[in-house]
Amino acid sequence: MADPGSDKPPFVDCAEPGGNRFVTYAIRCPHTGAAFYVGQTEDFAKRQRTHLKGLRVRPRGTGVRRWLHAVVSSGGTPVFEVLEEVGTLAESIESESRWIGLLATRGEPLLNKHRWHRDIMAEAIGGVRATMDTATGNGAEREAAITDHWTVYGIVDPADHRVFYVGTVNGTRAYRAGEHPKVDERIRQIRGGGAMPVFVVFEVTGGSDAAERAQVFWVEVLTGRGNKLLNGGGYRPPPKVAKPKLSPEERRAAARQRAIEHGLPENTGQAWTDEQDVELTRLYRDEGKGGTELADHFGRTRGAIGSRLVRLGLLEDRRDLRA
């Protein structure tokens, strides 16, 4: 069961309720995690089947059925999340209203269409605005608070329910036409088809630097989930730090250190020099040194000694190297 006081309820995919009789639940997007519907039921399993029944034909309107059709048609599976379990119908209705108000204040794009649900959402959002007015005051104090208030948001195409843009908003300003030509064109296409783009709040931060880092994070997450974003140059990835150029001696010293850290002889992976080839030939052919002694002397593995002797024509197969 989710905690109404937490910042973000845990996801429960088609969860089964416990011993209580009535369930308050939310339906979330499998791509963004946004909640699009809150309901209550006495039979949770049956209610899930009812929501998903008959979605092969595109429903009319712009409600939750239309949204579910878009998710299922694009190959997604809506996430049904148990928010709360209570014992009576009166408690269940009160729980549903409370969760609708709570998720509305968090910016969740709920599609509940009952009049009293819409009234609850409007009252909750209005209460948040009034609280902001009271907390921040008027004039310069309120302006300073708004200036430092940044929101990272996504714009969702209701046809396939995929995020196509991730942006940042300073204060209470919404996305304005002309900020990004490709996004403007996509929004015009959506509106031309009789629908409206959905705005989803991902994160609220303080300061432009924090907002930019959050934007980079969400772009990477959503791109990894298959969303084709139109951001282009709309965000700046973290700058690549150039590796310092090392001298040959420094590179060899670094390679020795890595070999030692991995429990290998210090010269593992190092190139053989002409002087070392002459010395290896003398010790193996003229003085009859074995593989173990040669490995210790040159700081290499027995396999490396055997391979080098094969390369020098002193051994046919490195497995023939004497101990």
Protein Blocks (a to p, Z undefined) as FASTA:
>chain_A
ZZfkbmbdcddehiacdfbfbdcdddddfklopafbdcddfblmlmmmmmmgoklbcceh
jbfklmmmmmmmnopacddddfbdcfbfklmmmmmmmmmmmmmmnopacfbfbfklmmmm
mmmmmmmmmmmmmmnogajllmmmmmmpccddddddfklopafbdcddehjbccdehjam
klmmmmmmmmmnopacddddfbdcedjklmmmmmmmmmmmmmmnopacfklmmbccdddd
ddddddfklmmmmmmmmmmmnopafkgoiacdfklmmmmmmmmmmnopafklmmmmnopa
fklmmmmmmmnopafblklpcZZ
